[in-house]
Amino acid sequence: MTMGAQSEEKNTAQATPRETAAQKPLTIAMVMDTSGNRGNGTSNSALQWAQELERQGHTVRLLGIGAPEYPARINRIPLVSWIASKQQMQFAQPSATLFDRAFDGVDIVHIYTPFKFGRYALAAAREKGLPVTAGFHVQPENIMYSAGPLRYVPGMAKFIYWLFHHWLYRNVDAIHIPTKLGRELLLDHNYNEPIFVISNGYEPRFVPKTQRAGDEAPGKPIRVIASGRLSNEKTTSSSSRPFRVARMLMTSN
């Protein structure tokens, strides 16, 4: 036996159960109402995450409307579905048969939205003794922005935070949030579950082929990527305002 083989055998013997489990490829069920719609931010995030997980050797099962192998039927809710469709969002109809088939043999279930489809998925996963995590992608502030006169009712956003927590997030093992700001908002609204910040990122085609050193000044003109739907509540115009002000200040100097 060579020294290299001895070293490898020693390292394997010393590996903890946690380390061994971390090296094992996982089968992950990702549950979202609307799947396969690149115009929907939550769906787009899920697709990008699934691609990266599969690149790392894991197996991903997508569940939802438009999913290739585990499609769900549409749950049409009067008025609510019409409003949601403006954001390219649909609600999925829960199915015990679908969940039973999709969750068979998976290691973990990840739920994207706290609506009926996600809540029934949580119950189905718990019946099988599966760990469940959830993403927080539906911001109450964004909901209120599109809620017409209701947006002016005091405390509505706070109530939605409470409702989402009551519906889903208090019953999961961990929460994924795309930004540090989102994490702070959850903490401010008494979300005491483990919260992990993981950026949604963006597709590799938007990454420069050559990366500059961290201490190197950016080139000119500076290129800024605005990632997200071009909808009113995203206020993309607001993010460009500081650049206009900075240009004016630089010009005046």
C-alpha positions in Angstrom: 0.0 0.0 0.0 1.4 3.4 -1.0 1.7 6.4 1.4 -1.0 8.1 -0.7 -3.4 5.2 -0.3 -2.6 5.1 3.4 -3.4 8.8 3.7 -6.6 8.5 1.7 -7.7 5.5 3.9 -6.9 7.5 7.1 -8.9 10.5 5.9 -11.9 8.4 5.0 -11.8 6.7 8.4 -11.7 10.0 10.2 -14.6 11.6 8.3 -17.5 12.4 10.5 -21.0 11.3 9.6 -21.9 15.0 8.8 -18.9 15.2 6.4 -19.8 11.9 4.8 -23.4 13.0 4.3 -22.2 16.3 2.8 -20.3 14.5 0.1 -23.3 12.3 -0.9 -25.2 13.5 -4.0 -28.8 14.4 -3.0 -32.1 14.0 -4.6 -34.0 17.3 -4.0 -37.7 18.0 -4.6 -38.2 21.7 -5.4 -41.9 22.7 -5.0 -43.2 25.9 -6.6 -46.6 26.9 -7.9 -45.3 28.1 -11.3 -42.5 26.2 -12.9 -40.7 26.8 -16.2 -41.7 30.4 -16.6 -38.6 32.6 -17.1 -40.7 35.7 -16.8 -41.6 34.8 -13.2 -38.8 35.7 -10.8 -39.4 32.9 -8.3 -39.6 30.3 -11.1 -36.5 31.7 -12.8 -34.6 31.5 -9.5 -35.7 27.9 -9.0 -34.6 26.9 -12.6 -31.2 28.5 -12.1 -30.7 26.9 -8.7 -31.8 23.5 -10.1 -29.2 23.8 -13.0 -26.4 24.6 -10.5 -27.3 21.8 -8.2 -27.4 19.3 -11.1 -24.0 20.7 -12.3 -22.7 19.7 -8.8 -24.0 16.2 -9.2 -27.3 16.3 -7.4 -30.7 15.2 -8.8 -33.5 17.8 -8.8 -37.2 17.1 -9.2 -39.3 20.1 -10.1 -42.9 20.2 -9.1 -45.4 22.7 -10.3 -47.4 24.1 -13.2 -45.3 23.5 -16.3 -42.8 21.1 -14.7 -41.6 18.5 -17.2 -41.9 15.3 -15.0 -44.1 16.3 -12.1 -46.6 18.8 -13.5 -49.4 20.2 -11.3 -52.9 21.4 -12.4 -53.9 25.1 -12.1 -55.8 26.2 -9.1 -58.0 29.1 -10.3 -58.9 31.5 -7.5 -61.5 34.1 -8.3 -60.0 37.6 -8.6 -56.7 36.5 -6.9 -55.6 34.5 -9.9 -56.4 37.4 -12.3 -54.3 39.7 -10.2 -51.4 37.2 -9.9 -51.5 36.6 -13.7 -50.3 40.2 -14.2 -47.1 39.1 -12.5 -46.9 35.9 -14.6 -47.9 33.9 -11.5 -50.3 31.0 -11.3 -51.4 28.9 -8.3 -51.0 25.1 -8.4 -53.6 22.6 -7.2 -52.3 20.2 -4.5 -52.3 16.5 -5.3 -51.6 13.7 -2.9 -50.8 11.4 -5.8 -48.3 13.9 -7.2 -46.6 14.5 -3.9 -46.4 10.8 -3.2 -44.8 10.1 -6.5 -42.4 13.0 -6.5 -41.2 12.6 -2.9 -40.5 8.9 -3.2 -36.8 8.4 -2.6 -35.9 12.1 -2.2 -33.5 13.3 0.6 -35.0 16.8 1.1 -38.0 18.9 0.0 -37.6 22.7 -0.7 -40.7 24.8 -1.0 -40.7 28.2 -2.7 -44.0 29.8 -1.8 -46.3 29.7 1.3 -49.5 29.2 -0.6 -51.8 26.1 -0.7 -49.6 24.0 -3.0 -46.6 24.6 -0.7 -48.5 24.0 2.5 -49.9 20.6 1.3 -46.4 19.7 0.1 -45.0 20.4 3.6 -47.7 18.1 5.1 -46.9 15.3 2.6 -43.2 15.6 3.2 -43.6 15.4 7.0 -45.7 12.3 6.6 -42.7 10.7 4.9 -40.3 12.0 7.6 -38.5 14.2 5.2 -36.6 17.4 6.1 -38.1 20.5 4.6 -36.6 23.9 3.8 -38.4 26.9 2.3 -37.4 29.9 0.2 -38.8 33.4 1.0 -39.4 34.9 -2.4 -42.7 36.6 -2.1 -42.1 39.9 -0.4 -45.2 41.3 1.5 -44.1 44.8 0.5 -44.3 43.9 -3.2 -47.8 42.3 -2.7 -49.0 45.5 -1.1 -47.6 47.7 -3.9 -49.9 45.9 -6.4 -52.9 45.7 -4.0 -54.6 49.0 -5.0 -56.2 50.9 -2.2 -55.2 48.2 0.3 -51.6 49.4 0.1 -52.6 52.3 2.2 -54.0 50.3 5.1 -51.6 50.5 8.0 -50.0 47.3 9.2 -51.0 45.2 6.1 -47.4 44.2 5.2 -46.8 43.2 8.8 -49.9 41.1 8.8 -48.8 39.3 5.6 -45.4 38.5 7.2 -47.3 37.0 10.2 -49.6 35.1 7.9 -46.8 33.6 5.8 -45.0 32.5 9.0 -48.2 31.0 10.4 -48.9 29.2 7.1 -45.5 27.7 6.3 -42.2 29.1 7.7 -42.7 28.3 11.4 -42.9 24.6 10.4 -39.8 24.3 8.2 -36.2 23.4 9.2 -34.5 26.3 7.6 -35.3 29.4 5.4 -33.5 30.5 2.3 -33.6 34.3 1.5 -31.8 35.9 -1.5 -30.5 39.0 0.2 -29.2 40.3 3.5 -31.9 43.0 3.5 -34.5 40.2 3.3 -32.9 38.4 6.2 -33.1 41.5 8.3 -36.8 42.0 7.4 -37.5 38.4 8.5 -35.7 38.9 11.8 -37.6 42.2 12.3 -40.8 40.2 12.0 -39.9 37.5 14.5 -38.8 34.8 12.1 -36.7 32.8 14.5 -35.9 29.8 12.3 -32.4 29.3 10.8 -32.1 31.8 7.9 -29.5 31.4 5.1 -28.7 34.2 2.6 -28.1 32.7 -0.9 -28.1 35.0 -3.8 -30.4 34.1 -6.8 -27.4 35.0 -9.0 -27.6 35.3 -12.7 -26.8 33.3 -15.8 -23.1 32.8 -16.7 -23.6 34.6 -20.0 -23.7 37.9 -18.0 -20.3 37.2 -16.4 -17.3 38.9 -18.1 -14.9 36.4 -19.6 -12.0 38.1 -17.8 -12.3 39.1 -14.2 -10.5 42.2 -12.8 -8.6 42.0 -9.5 -10.5 43.0 -6.5 -8.4 46.1 -5.9 -8.4 47.2 -9.5 -10.6 50.2 -10.5 -13.6 49.3 -12.8 -13.4 50.1 -16.4 -15.4 52.9 -18.1 -18.2 52.9 -18.8 -19.3 51.0 -15.8 -21.7 48.2 -16.7 -24.5 47.5 -14.2 -26.8 44.5 -14.4 -30.3 45.0 -13.2 -31.7 41.5 -12.4 -35.5 41.2 -11.9 -38.8 41.8 -13.5 -39.4 45.2 -15.0 -42.5 45.8 -12.8 -43.6 48.8 -10.8 -42.7 47.5 -7.4 -39.1 46.7 -8.5 -38.7 50.5 -9.2 -35.7 49.9 -11.5 -35.6 53.6 -12.2 -34.8 54.3 -8.5 -31.6 52.2 -8.7 -30.3 54.3 -11.6 -31.0 57.6 -9.9 -27.8 57.5 -7.8 -25.7 57.1 -10.9 -27.2 60.1 -12.5 -26.5 62.1 -9.3 -23.0 60.9 -9.2 -22.4 61.8 -12.8 -23.7 65.3 -12.1 -21.4 65.7 -9.1 -18.4 64.5 -11.1 -19.1 66.8 -13.9 -19.5 69.8 -11.6 -16.1 69.0 -10.0 
